[in-house]
Amino acid sequence: MSARKNDTEAGTRERILAVTTKMLGTRCLHSISIRDIAEAAQANSALISYHFGGKEKLYEEVIARQFDLYLTQVVSTFRTDGDIRNNLKQAAKALAAFHRTNPHWLTFYFRELTNPSSCYTTIVLPSIAEASRKATAMVQAGIDQGIFKPDTNPRFVVQSFIGMVNYCFMTCRLQKDLNIAPAENIADYLEFVTEMLLRQIEARP
């Protein structure tokens, strides 16, 4: 197979994945037909089976890619070395940047939580378990280093931190419709969240 043909096929595959990801951001899989995807991707419908083995496998590829990006772009910032306070701030920025470039991730995540497909046990659960483990380890490192109070519950911190950042992006449309913060000043909100958590858990001299 020529390099040009390989490039063309790779481009078609990526286009199919991109349009399917966008469609799934507002519609469930069962409401989207192979023809819908093919038309949006400007591709022959047979290519979906050729590249992915059908609509369900295409969905799995979309979810796998989204959660791979989450692990690479967000979970990798949950570090236990250096200044844990700074690590927490950097993690908040990474999570926000991820949501900006992957605006449908939260839709996929909560869809799998409330109406799980086979992707839940094979893709979503392992990814979130890894994220939870590393985030908890990051907070525990702060406790071990004497930066955070010894009676701090790492799970409470992680749940609060992730929840407050995620909720901000879940409700962006509502914030804009109501013309309320932090729709247009995410950076200020992130600083507020991290500083509020740090004030609660930092050890005092």
N, C-alpha and C positions, 0 to 999 in steps of 0.2 A: 504494500500500500504506500502511495507517495506521501511525502511530508505535507504537501498541499491538501491532500484529501484528509489526512489526519487532523490538520488544523481546522478544516471545514467541519468535520464531525465533532471536534471538541467545541467549536463555536456554537454549533447547533445544540449540543448537549447542555452547554452553559446557558444558552438562551431559554431552553425549555425549563431548566431549573429556576432561572430568574423569574419567568412569568408565572410559574406554578407557585413559587414562594409568595409573590405579590397577590395572586388570586386567593391563596389560602389565608392571607391576612384578613380577608373580609368574608370569606365563604368557606363552608365545610367541604370536605373532599367529595362527599356524595352529591353535592349540588354542582360540581364541576365535571364536565364531560371531557373525554379525550379530544373531541373536536374543538371544544373551547380552548383547551391548552394549545393544540396545534395551530389554531388560527391566531392566537395571541403571540405565539412564538414564530409565526410565519414558517411553519415546518409541516412536513407530511405527517399525518397522524400515525402512520406505521413506524415512524422513527421513535416514538415514545416507547413502544414495545421493544424496538431494536436496542435502544440505549438503556432502558430501565426495566423491561420485563412487565410493563403494565402500570396502571395508575396507582395501585397500592404500593408497589415498589418505588415508584417515583416519589410518593409521599414520604416513605421511609428515608429516601435519599435527602429530601428537603430537611427533614427533622434531624437527621444525622449531621448534616452540614451545619445547621444552625447551632446545635449543641457542641460540635467541635469548635466552632468559632467562640462560643461562650467559654469553653475550657481554655482556649488559647489566649483570648483577649482579656478575660476577666479573672478566671481562677488562677492564672499564672501570676497575678499580682498579689495574691494572698501569701505574703512572705513572712517568715519567722526570724529573719536576720535584720540587723540594723534597728533604727528607731521605729518601733511598732506604731507609734502615733502617726508618724509620717506614712507608714505602710497603709494604715487605715484610710488616710486621706487620699492616697494614690489609688487605692482600691475603689473608693467612691467615684473618683474621676474616670477610672477605667470602665466601671459599670455604666456610668452615664454616657460615655463615648460609645460603648457597645450598643446601648439602646438607640442612640441617634442613628447609627449606621445599620442597625438590624431592627427596624421598628415593628416587625411582626413577631419577634421572638416571644414576647410576653403572651401574645395571643396563642401561639403554639403551646407554650408552657402550661397555661391555665386550661386550655382545651384538653390537653393530655391528663391534667389532674382531675378534671371534672367528668370527662368522657374518654377514658384511656383506650388507646389502640394497642397493638402489639409493640409499638415503639416505646411505650411507657416503661416496660420492664427491661428492654434491651438497650435503650438509648437514654431516655430521660432520667430514670431512677439512678443509673450508675453515674451520670454526669452530675446530678444534684448531690449525690452522696459524696463524690469527690470534692465538690465545691464546699459542702458543709464541713468535711473533714479538715480541709486546708484553712478555711476561715476560722474554725474553732481553734486550730493549732496556732494561728496567728495571734488570736486574743490570749490564748494560754501562754504564749511566749512573753507577752506583755506582763502577765501576772508573775511568771517565773523570774523575770528581770526586775521585778519590783516597781515597774512603771504603773501597773494597774493594781487596784486594791486586791488583797489576797482572797477576799470573800466574793469577788466578781464571778458571776456565772457566765462562762464564755458563750453558751448557747443562747442566753438571753440577749447578749450583745449582738451576736451574729443575726439572730432573728429580727431584732430591732433595726439594725443597720441595713440589711438587705431589704427588709420590708418597707422601710421609709423611702429608700431610693427607688425601688421598683414601683411603689404606689404612685410616686410623683409622675413616672412615665406612663403608668396605666391610665392616669386621669388627665393627661395633657390636653386632650380635646375638650374635656369639660372645663378645665381651667381657662382655655382660650375662649370658649363660648361664654363663660361667666366673667371674663376679663379679670381674673384673679391671679395672684402669684401662686406658684413660681413658674408659670408657663414661659415667661420671657427672661427669667433670671435664674436659670438652673444652677449656675455656679454659686450664687449667694445661698441658695437652698442647700446645696451640698456642704458648704462651709458651716451652715447652721446645724445640719444633722451631725456632722462629725464633731464639731465643737461641743454640742449638747451631750453627745455620748461620752466624749472625753472628760467633760466636767463631772459626769456621774461616776466614772470608773477610775479616774486617775488617782494614784496614791498621793497623799499629801505629806509633805515633810514634817 
